[in-house]
Amino acid sequence: MAVARALASPHEDAALSIRPARAEDIAAVSELDAAITGLAKPAYWRDLFERYGTRRQDQRFFLVAESDGEFLGFAIGEIRAWEFGAPPCGWLFAIDVKPDARLTGVGTALFHALCERFRAAGIDKLRTMLARDNHLMLSFFRSQGMMAGPSIQLEMALDDP
Ligand SMILES: CC(C)(COP(=O)(O)OP(=O)(O)OC[C@H]1O[C@@H](n2cnc3c(N)ncnc32)[C@H](O)[C@@H]1OP(=O)(O)O)[C@@H](O)C(=O)NCCC(=O)NCCS
């Protein structure tokens, strides 16, 4: 991609913009996810767009990053309240940047845009969850100032009793 990765800083990419996802972005979102995970799931992404890109838009945010009309990545977040007794907080549950657009600040721009929407809705806490061994995501979230929170995750296999 041309924007080039010649940029010294994302803040110099005047063309970079973050906007709400549109239905016509979903093919690119699904394609990016398939390239990263090796699993194509277009119906899943269409459903996510339906739920997070078209309804309750004061609480659900499906954002796309683009430069000169070129899709670069996306992020999805939602305000959730009183789950596990916690007051309303913003959850970031997906963020993905095209491999050839990484390390130029696109992820940071998506992250900040999501935080901005949460703040505007009166939210003062952001949460996310990631695999313990996902060092890339951990480095990214740490670079944004995120640290371990007060909760722990528990799970068990639901085998036949
Ligand atoms: C994590 C991700 C979103 C970062 O996007 P990005 O546009 O490259 O991020 P930025 O350029 O804004 O980087 C911000 C900071 O994150 C950290 N970071 C980003 N990529 C990194 C890497 N490969 N190694 C170490 N730190 C990294 C750095 O601290 C960086 O700041 P710096 O460039 O000043 O060192 C991107 O790598 C990605 O999409 N990875 C795959 C994510 C994924 O699997 N998503 C699916 C599940 S939700």
The ligand as a MOL file (V3000), in Angstrom:
LIG
                    3D

  0  0  0     0  0            999 V3000
M  V30 BEGIN CTAB
M  V30 COUNTS 48 50 0 0 0
M  V30 BEGIN ATOM
M  V30 1 C -1.7770 -4.7460 17.5550 0
M  V30 2 C -2.0690 -3.8850 16.3010 0
M  V30 3 C -3.5490 -3.4880 16.3320 0
M  V30 4 C -1.1810 -2.6400 16.3860 0
M  V30 5 O -1.5030 -1.8080 15.2870 0
M  V30 6 P -0.4470 -0.7500 14.7140 0
M  V30 7 O -1.1600 0.1220 13.7730 0
M  V30 8 O 0.7600 -1.4680 14.2200 0
M  V30 9 O -0.0750 0.0240 16.0640 0
M  V30 10 P 0.7120 1.4160 16.2150 0
M  V30 11 O 1.5340 1.6920 15.0040 0
M  V30 12 O -0.2680 2.4450 16.6140 0
M  V30 13 O 1.7010 1.0680 17.4130 0
M  V30 14 C 1.5240 1.5920 18.7090 0
M  V30 15 C 2.4870 0.9280 19.6630 0
M  V30 16 O 2.1260 -0.4520 19.8420 0
M  V30 17 C 3.3210 -1.2170 20.0980 0
M  V30 18 N 3.4970 -2.1780 19.0140 0
M  V30 19 C 2.8060 -2.2330 17.8420 0
M  V30 20 N 3.2610 -3.2550 17.0870 0
M  V30 21 C 4.2660 -3.8360 17.7840 0
M  V30 22 C 5.1220 -4.9420 17.5340 0
M  V30 23 N 5.0460 -5.6360 16.3750 0
M  V30 24 N 6.0290 -5.2790 18.4650 0
M  V30 25 C 6.1100 -4.6000 19.6320 0
M  V30 26 N 5.3420 -3.5130 19.9270 0
M  V30 27 C 4.4120 -3.1590 19.0220 0
M  V30 28 C 4.4810 -0.2250 20.0730 0
M  V30 29 O 4.7110 0.2300 21.3990 0
M  V30 30 C 3.9190 0.9120 19.2050 0
M  V30 31 O 4.5080 2.1470 19.4970 0
M  V30 32 P 5.9130 2.5590 18.7520 0
M  V30 33 O 5.6570 2.3650 17.2770 0
M  V30 34 O 6.0870 3.9720 19.1580 0
M  V30 35 O 6.9360 1.6220 19.2820 0
M  V30 36 C -1.7130 -4.6460 14.9930 0
M  V30 37 O -0.4150 -5.1610 15.0950 0
M  V30 38 C -2.6520 -5.8030 14.6980 0
M  V30 39 O -3.7210 -5.6020 14.1000 0
M  V30 40 N -2.2770 -6.9860 15.1230 0
M  V30 41 C -3.1500 -8.1670 14.9480 0
M  V30 42 C -4.2580 -8.0040 15.9570 0
M  V30 43 C -5.1440 -9.1760 15.9920 0
M  V30 44 O -4.7240 -10.3230 15.9450 0
M  V30 45 N -6.4300 -8.8540 16.1060 0
M  V30 46 C -7.4470 -9.8850 16.1350 0
M  V30 47 C -7.9470 -10.0820 17.5340 0
M  V30 48 S -8.7820 -8.6720 18.2150 0
M  V30 END ATOM
M  V30 BEGIN BOND
M  V30 1 1 1 2
M  V30 2 1 2 3
M  V30 3 1 2 4
M  V30 4 1 2 36
M  V30 5 1 4 5
M  V30 6 1 5 6
M  V30 7 2 6 7
M  V30 8 1 6 8
M  V30 9 1 6 9
M  V30 10 1 9 10
M  V30 11 2 10 11
M  V30 12 1 10 12
M  V30 13 1 10 13
M  V30 14 1 13 14
M  V30 15 1 14 15
M  V30 16 1 15 16
M  V30 17 1 15 30
M  V30 18 1 16 17
M  V30 19 1 17 18
M  V30 20 1 17 28
M  V30 21 1 18 19
M  V30 22 1 18 27
M  V30 23 2 19 20
M  V30 24 1 20 21
M  V30 25 1 21 22
M  V30 26 2 21 27
M  V30 27 1 22 23
M  V30 28 2 22 24
M  V30 29 1 24 25
M  V30 30 2 25 26
M  V30 31 1 26 27
M  V30 32 1 28 29
M  V30 33 1 28 30
M  V30 34 1 30 31
M  V30 35 1 31 32
M  V30 36 2 32 33
M  V30 37 1 32 34
M  V30 38 1 32 35
M  V30 39 1 36 37
M  V30 40 1 36 38
M  V30 41 2 38 39
M  V30 42 1 38 40
M  V30 43 1 40 41
M  V30 44 1 41 42
M  V30 45 1 42 43
M  V30 46 2 43 44
M  V30 47 1 43 45
M  V30 48 1 45 46
M  V30 49 1 46 47
M  V30 50 1 47 48
M  V30 END BOND
M  V30 END CTAB
M  END
